[in-house]
Amino acid sequence: MTSASRLQAGTLYIVATPIGNLADLTERAKQVLNSVDVIACEDTRHTQKLLQHLGVRKPLLSVHDHNERERTEQVIHHLRQGQTMALVSDAGTPLISDPGFPLVQALRAEGLTVSPVPGVSAIITALSAAGLPTDRFTFEGFLPHKAGGRREKLAALIQEPRTLVFYESKHRILETLQLMTEAFGSERKACVARELTKTFESFYSGTLPDIITQLQADEDQQKGEFVVMVTGNSDPAPASEVDMDKLFKRLLEELPPKKAAAIVADLTGDNKKALYQKALEIQGKA
């Protein structure tokens, strides 16, 4: 490395790695991975493949969702000893729907240096080619695992005017798009990006039902990793104009009356107790 890019002792470098195409790894990222003392990674087997491609051999330390807080003390020890470390996830930028937040938060609290090495992020990659508004957007990550939780989350986003960005897996992509259609309506424009930067990279555009039809036409198109982008509500109606009965009925399919009433109260500002009674009435008529 040049003197200008020489690593600083006691620093953790947050290194973005490719999301599919290995050629997307930046020169600086290669230099950092080749120069640090230890690499902390989400999956040692996955990262080892990347390092083999680069011809790099370094000690690896697994840091994932289940051991991150325990590993933090080890990372602090390494950095206090003056070592340099890199943090990588399986793909893309660490901490963005990936492990790393508790670790970085702890290092900042300890006064240790954390330095980003920017690169690929699936969110920005997808938005750049989607043809949807990008001046303002909100990243929602993965929706909750259970359908009820997904309905609850989507209901809270009905009036959101910014472009909505989600991650989704092959196992839930069709179900999630159907739930989005129920929540946002059949006319809402969207774009789904699949297998970004990989051989079979694909973009599907149109209304939410249009995209469901496109994916249903070929099971192979339901495989891989997805970024789902949905246009925001361009003309959000006042909350009082939302069909509360319809919203209650959808929420009550998965949630108890008290929880459904709390969500609607947050959306409308109406009295929670009155909404709870209304929820009971709706449920009683079902």
Secondary structure, DSSP 8 states (H G I E B T S, - for coil): --GGG---TTEEEEE-B-SS-GGGS-HHHHHHHHH-SEEEES-HHHHHHHHHHHT----EEE--TTTHHHHHHHHHHHHHTT--EEEE-SSBSTTSSSS-HHHHHHHHHTT-EEEEE----HHHHHHHHH-S--SSEEEEEE--SSHHHHHHHHHTTTT--SEEEEEEETTTHHHHHHHHHHHH-TT-EEEEEESTTSTT-EEEEEEHHHHHHHHHT-GGGG-SEEEEEE---SS---GGGS-HHHHHHHHHTTS-HHHHHHHHHHHH---HHHHHHHHHHHHHH-
